[in-house]
């Protein structure tokens, strides 16, 4: 789980975008990620008190969502750095060298 300080650092990522659309996508991912982290923390606190299996499944789903957002953010930055843009990302994801498509 990331601390508020780490979240603040990530939010102020020094990455410089060449395309505004990619920057907007990344900022959206960061906002959703922040909400998922908050939900995960709340679930963890409730899980300790209640010990419910459903809470454990919910926490796992939130964590998987955070992993997906992390992968997406990586691909957005890759697309932004390349003149080929999203065509490069598509090729990268389809390549067997890409681990799990990310």
Number of C-alpha atoms within 10 A of each C-alpha: 10 12 9 10 9 11 16 11 11 12 14 9 9 8 9 10 15 14 13 10 12 19 18 13 14 22 14 14 19 19 11 15 21 17 14 20 20 15 16 22 15 13 20 17 13 14 16 10 9 10 12 11 10 11 19 16 12 15 21 14 14 20 18 13 16 21 13 14 19 16 14 16 21 14 23 21 21 17 20 22 16 13 10 11 17 15 11 17 21 13 12 17 15 14 12 10 10 11 10 10 15 16
